[in-house]
Amino acid sequence: MKNSSIILAKGIRLDKEYNNILNYNTDQMLTLIRDNAHLVYEANNYSFIDEFQNIINVQVPYGVCVNVNYMAFQNPRYSNKWFFCFIDKIEYNSEKSTNITFHIDSWATWYDAIAQKNCYVLREHAEDDTIGANTIDEGLDTGETISMDTSQEDLGGTNFWVAVVSNYNPATQKNFDGISIYNGNVWGSKIFLFRYDTTTTLEDLLVFILVTNADGHPEDIQNMFIVPESLLDLADLTLTEVERQISIISPDTYTVRFYNLPYSDTAIIKAVTRSKALSFSDYTPKNR
């Protein structure tokens, strides 16, 4: 007797590993797969469908079934219970029929049989979830920061040095692979200095970067920073000047010019005394 029903559906976003499931009962699952967005085929004139045989021949062309990913069937011999299934394989059988291999979606099929109990964890959602709306003031706010004193010192006016930290020397055309000791501090690179004042420009810095780039070593320039003029004494520095011919647009000659700090285990950069507050209102910090 051909009185078993079958429904084929597409676009059902459930997976065989049960990472995505629905707490739908049988009627809700049937409503879902019969929705116009999902329903592909439905009929009730099939022979007994065996859930353990896992394969069925449907009278539907392969081209119609190719997007099917979910199925449901009903057998009168199982008290008209609906079984929900994942589609494993779709195979061409003939011009008007297709073989479908499936396996049971245990969760959806037997969800109605689960006796659900109340969870002891109660999940709540606030009606107003704006920041701060559901927090309790702990009385720790001390208000706006109060500035007791400020100080500013002139460290050299408009004159300064530009320090370039690099592992490449465009004057010697060599990479640096040792250590440097400047002002009592150990460095893994060399420092190149470029002076800027009212009589000079930063053209030397531009040439240094230009030649370094032309030599194929722009990545060796690691850092650049400003040093106030008052912190360095020109007499402590050594000047390097080398003519370099490079090809950028056309062969041209550039003068690579920079200053170097001498290696020193002691501080040669001038110390600057800065005033600082050692107490705040009626509180004196334990550490200075």
Legacy VTK file of the C-alpha trace (Angstrom):
# vtk DataFile Version 3.0
C-alpha trace
ASCII
DATASET POLYDATA
POINTS 288 float
0.000 0.000 0.000
1.369 3.392 -0.977
0.300 5.597 1.892
3.588 6.989 3.241
4.237 10.725 3.044
7.472 12.543 2.177
8.576 16.166 2.214
11.787 17.499 0.614
13.123 20.893 1.696
16.082 23.190 0.955
17.919 25.846 2.926
17.299 24.330 6.365
20.140 25.687 8.518
20.704 22.683 10.727
23.912 20.651 10.732
24.663 16.986 11.235
26.994 17.696 14.181
24.092 19.359 16.056
25.982 22.606 16.537
22.829 24.371 15.337
19.538 22.958 16.595
15.951 24.152 17.044
13.714 23.523 20.037
10.796 22.998 17.637
8.124 20.394 18.192
6.849 18.272 15.303
4.206 20.758 14.150
6.691 23.620 14.198
9.230 21.609 12.185
6.579 20.744 9.598
5.580 24.396 9.355
9.234 25.313 8.796
9.980 22.859 5.984
6.601 23.494 4.296
7.278 27.207 4.135
7.459 28.545 0.566
11.106 29.491 1.064
12.045 25.862 1.842
9.499 23.446 0.357
10.717 21.616 -2.781
8.424 18.586 -3.016
5.665 16.859 -1.014
3.685 13.685 -1.750
1.788 10.978 0.166
1.767 8.070 -2.282
5.001 6.284 -1.357
5.542 2.727 -0.192
6.721 2.009 3.337
9.838 4.067 4.074
12.346 2.256 6.290
14.459 4.506 8.489
17.178 1.838 8.629
17.422 1.366 4.886
18.415 5.038 4.547
17.718 5.368 0.830
14.591 6.260 -1.116
13.739 6.756 -4.774
11.591 9.844 -5.382
9.745 10.647 -8.550
11.384 14.005 -8.912
13.975 15.041 -11.545
17.582 15.306 -10.342
17.667 19.019 -11.225
14.838 19.713 -8.776
16.454 17.716 -5.970
19.985 19.035 -6.325
19.487 21.799 -3.702
17.586 19.633 -1.205
19.302 19.316 2.215
16.505 18.148 4.527
13.653 15.661 4.460
10.697 14.408 6.486
8.652 11.232 6.067
5.652 9.623 7.767
4.695 5.926 7.927
1.306 4.654 9.083
3.080 1.585 10.496
4.878 3.924 12.916
1.578 5.406 14.128
1.925 8.185 11.554
4.967 9.579 13.364
7.022 12.091 11.396
10.748 11.421 11.040
13.086 14.298 10.159
16.275 13.566 8.229
19.515 15.047 6.978
20.290 14.455 3.292
23.650 12.678 2.763
23.664 12.070 -0.993
21.590 12.863 -4.089
22.086 10.589 -7.124
20.638 10.661 -10.626
18.472 7.591 -11.308
16.494 8.440 -14.424
15.075 11.421 -16.267
12.202 11.677 -13.784
13.534 10.031 -10.629
16.327 10.558 -8.093
17.850 8.411 -5.364
18.230 10.148 -1.979
20.399 8.820 0.836
19.501 10.145 4.290
19.947 9.627 8.016
17.643 10.536 10.912
17.914 13.923 12.637
17.561 12.436 16.115
17.123 15.760 17.878
14.269 17.052 15.731
12.620 13.628 15.433
12.491 12.864 19.157
12.371 16.365 20.620
8.705 15.887 21.578
9.715 12.888 23.708
12.127 14.886 25.849
10.831 15.705 29.306
12.225 19.173 29.796
12.894 20.395 33.306
13.357 23.927 34.516
16.940 25.146 34.552
18.172 26.411 37.914
20.031 29.222 36.093
17.592 32.041 35.414
18.667 34.179 32.477
17.454 37.767 32.533
17.741 40.609 30.069
17.580 44.233 31.140
15.140 46.493 29.348
17.731 49.295 29.323
21.233 48.098 28.397
22.913 51.467 27.926
26.355 51.739 29.539
26.058 52.459 33.253
22.285 52.012 33.456
22.537 48.796 35.508
25.589 49.464 37.679
25.674 50.374 41.344
27.851 53.270 42.490
30.518 51.925 44.857
31.472 55.357 46.152
35.005 55.249 44.730
34.736 58.247 42.413
36.964 61.094 43.620
35.794 63.597 41.038
37.833 65.478 38.469
41.642 65.538 38.757
42.914 68.678 40.507
46.112 70.225 39.158
48.081 71.746 42.028
51.038 73.084 40.061
52.496 73.107 36.565
55.952 73.941 35.279
57.525 74.369 31.867
61.190 74.717 31.009
62.896 75.906 27.842
65.091 73.076 26.532
66.554 74.843 23.542
64.040 77.069 21.830
63.562 76.415 18.121
66.893 74.622 17.586
67.109 70.847 17.883
68.734 67.638 16.661
66.989 64.858 14.749
68.239 61.425 15.863
67.899 58.512 13.431
68.306 54.985 14.813
69.475 52.702 11.992
71.410 49.514 11.304
72.731 50.819 7.970
75.408 53.441 7.373
75.076 55.008 3.892
78.523 56.584 4.240
80.332 53.231 4.597
77.598 51.253 2.751
77.708 48.625 5.512
75.257 47.165 7.972
75.945 47.465 11.690
75.910 44.142 13.551
77.413 45.008 16.926
76.401 47.024 19.969
76.663 50.737 20.711
77.055 52.358 24.129
75.589 55.852 24.237
75.263 57.856 27.419
75.826 54.731 29.483
73.086 52.796 27.640
73.571 49.772 25.372
72.003 49.924 21.885
71.790 47.333 19.147
71.914 50.009 16.446
73.752 53.235 15.685
72.444 56.781 16.196
72.918 59.353 13.443
72.341 63.023 14.341
71.203 65.879 12.098
71.286 69.460 13.311
68.558 72.010 12.707
68.938 75.707 13.562
68.340 79.111 12.004
71.235 78.642 9.519
70.620 75.043 8.459
67.787 72.935 7.124
67.015 69.249 7.292
68.465 68.631 3.828
71.152 66.342 5.339
68.411 64.205 6.867
66.621 64.031 3.512
69.835 62.945 1.751
70.522 60.312 4.447
67.070 58.745 3.926
67.297 59.114 0.122
70.670 57.352 -0.145
69.668 54.658 2.394
66.590 53.922 0.291
68.597 53.921 -2.966
70.971 51.368 -1.416
67.990 49.099 -0.685
68.011 49.467 3.114
64.930 51.521 4.097
63.819 48.821 6.553
67.046 49.311 8.560
65.829 52.706 9.765
64.144 51.722 13.031
63.233 54.975 14.739
63.501 58.780 14.652
63.168 61.257 17.504
63.920 64.871 18.448
66.681 65.921 20.874
66.647 69.526 22.208
69.811 71.404 21.243
70.639 72.253 24.856
71.150 68.568 25.718
74.103 68.077 23.350
77.452 69.802 23.026
78.706 70.034 19.434
82.284 69.579 20.672
81.424 66.056 21.845
80.197 64.958 18.417
82.071 63.738 15.322
81.121 64.818 11.800
81.054 62.454 8.834
80.921 63.742 5.233
81.097 61.376 2.260
80.292 61.934 -1.413
77.986 59.252 -2.809
76.963 58.772 -6.425
73.643 57.004 -6.800
71.187 56.387 -9.619
67.613 57.375 -8.945
66.256 59.186 -11.983
69.716 59.768 -13.432
73.256 59.400 -11.940
73.807 62.133 -9.390
76.180 62.956 -6.552
75.028 63.568 -3.005
76.892 64.495 0.150
76.009 62.207 3.041
76.553 64.343 6.167
75.723 63.465 9.770
77.059 63.610 13.334
77.746 60.718 15.704
77.713 60.489 19.472
80.925 58.955 20.830
80.667 55.689 22.713
80.516 56.467 26.417
79.956 54.457 29.584
79.000 57.671 31.349
76.416 60.306 30.581
77.551 62.940 28.096
74.066 64.240 27.385
73.528 67.169 29.702
71.293 66.590 32.682
68.270 68.825 33.079
66.805 69.497 36.484
63.033 69.563 36.478
60.908 70.601 39.412
58.218 68.189 40.547
55.535 68.139 43.183
56.331 65.811 46.082
53.046 66.164 47.908
49.392 66.500 47.058
47.203 68.603 49.317
47.657 66.956 52.740
49.040 63.675 51.289
52.746 62.892 50.882
53.573 59.810 48.740
55.646 57.107 50.431
57.714 56.596 47.286
59.352 59.488 45.476
LINES 1 289
288 0 1 2 3 4 5 6 7 8 9 10 11 12 13 14 15 16 17 18 19 20 21 22 23 24 25 26 27 28 29 30 31 32 33 34 35 36 37 38 39 40 41 42 43 44 45 46 47 48 49 50 51 52 53 54 55 56 57 58 59 60 61 62 63 64 65 66 67 68 69 70 71 72 73 74 75 76 77 78 79 80 81 82 83 84 85 86 87 88 89 90 91 92 93 94 95 96 97 98 99 100 101 102 103 104 105 106 107 108 109 110 111 112 113 114 115 116 117 118 119 120 121 122 123 124 125 126 127 128 129 130 131 132 133 134 135 136 137 138 139 140 141 142 143 144 145 146 147 148 149 150 151 152 153 154 155 156 157 158 159 160 161 162 163 164 165 166 167 168 169 170 171 172 173 174 175 176 177 178 179 180 181 182 183 184 185 186 187 188 189 190 191 192 193 194 195 196 197 198 199 200 201 202 203 204 205 206 207 208 209 210 211 212 213 214 215 216 217 218 219 220 221 222 223 224 225 226 227 228 229 230 231 232 233 234 235 236 237 238 239 240 241 242 243 244 245 246 247 248 249 250 251 252 253 254 255 256 257 258 259 260 261 262 263 264 265 266 267 268 269 270 271 272 273 274 275 276 277 278 279 280 281 282 283 284 285 286 287
